[in-house]
Amino acid sequence: MNKRNTKLFIFPTLIILFLGACSKNKNDNPYDNWKDDVKESPINNVDIDPNSIQGLHKNIFKPTCSNSGCHDGNFEPDFRTIESTYNSLINRLSTNTDPNQAQFSKRVVPGNASQSMLLHRILEFIPGSQGKMPLTTDPGSDWPEKKVTYIENIRTWINNGAKDQFGNSPSNIDFTPQMGGLLVFVNGSTTPLPHVGYQPVFVPSSANQVKIMISILDDKTPLSQLGPNTINFSLNPYEFKGTEQTLAKESSPFLGLGVSGETVEYWYSITLPLSSIGVSGDVIWCRINTTDNVNPSLFIPSSETSFNFKKYFAIKIN
C-alpha cells in the first residue's frame, strides 16, 4: 500500500474511534438518570434518649443553661458542649454549697440524685444564693412547659449511673485533676490568711515571706502522687510568661478549707520572698501545671476556666 492510501485508511479509522468514544461517554453520563424529586432526606434524624447526657444537653443544658452570662464558659459547670458539661459535673466539687445541708458537696454523684447539687439547685432555694436554677430562660427554651419532665430526665440519668455519651460509667473513666484550694501563710505563720469566697487572698505588703499551699484533687490517683507540679505567676490572668517554678511536696498534708468550702488536703507548696512575685497594689494571678500520670498534663486554672475561679487563685498585695 502506498503512503497516500495509508493516510486515507487511517483518517476514517480515527473518525470512527472518535465518534465511538463520544458515544460511549454520552451513554455513561452519570447524570442521565438524575431525578430532582428526592423522596427522603439523605440524613435522617436520630431519636436521642432524653435520659442520656446527649438528651439532657440537647433539651436542657444547651438551650436553657448555657445562655449568655450563665453557664456559657464564664463559670462552672460549663454547659457549652456535651464534653464540658459531663466533665464539669461528675464528682466535681460544688462551688455553691448549702449551709444547712452539707451532703450536697458534689454537683453530680453518680447513682445518687438525692445527694447531687445539680438537682438540689433546681428543686430548692439555697440561702445566700440568687434563687433556684435556672435563674432565667431564653425565648428558645421550653423549660417552663416541660420542667417536670426534664427534672425527671436529670434524676433518671444520675440514678442510672450518670454515664457519658459513649455509655461509659464514671467508674471506668479517669478524670483530669481539679483544683481544690489555695492558701497563703506569711512570715512562717502556721495559720493561713483568710480566703473569702472567690476573692483573692489579701496579703499585707509588709510581709517578707509567703508560703503558698495548693490543693489538687483527683478521682483515682492518690493526692500525694500527683505531678510533677509547677506554679507560675503573672500580673495578667490571661497571659503567663514567667518561669514555671516547682512545687514541693509536704511530708504530710495540711488540712484546710478549699474552694468548695469543704476541708481538703494541701500536699503541695512553694515558699518565696513576697517581693519576688509583686509589690503593693499588685494582683498576682497563679496557675499550676499538674498531671495524674494518666491524662496529659494540664494548666489549672486553664484559659477556659471561669473568671470567678481565676480570682480565687490570685493574691492581692495590700
Order of alpha helices (4+ residues) and beta strands (2+ residues): alpha-alpha-alpha-alpha-alpha-beta-beta-beta-beta-beta-beta-beta-beta-beta-alpha-beta
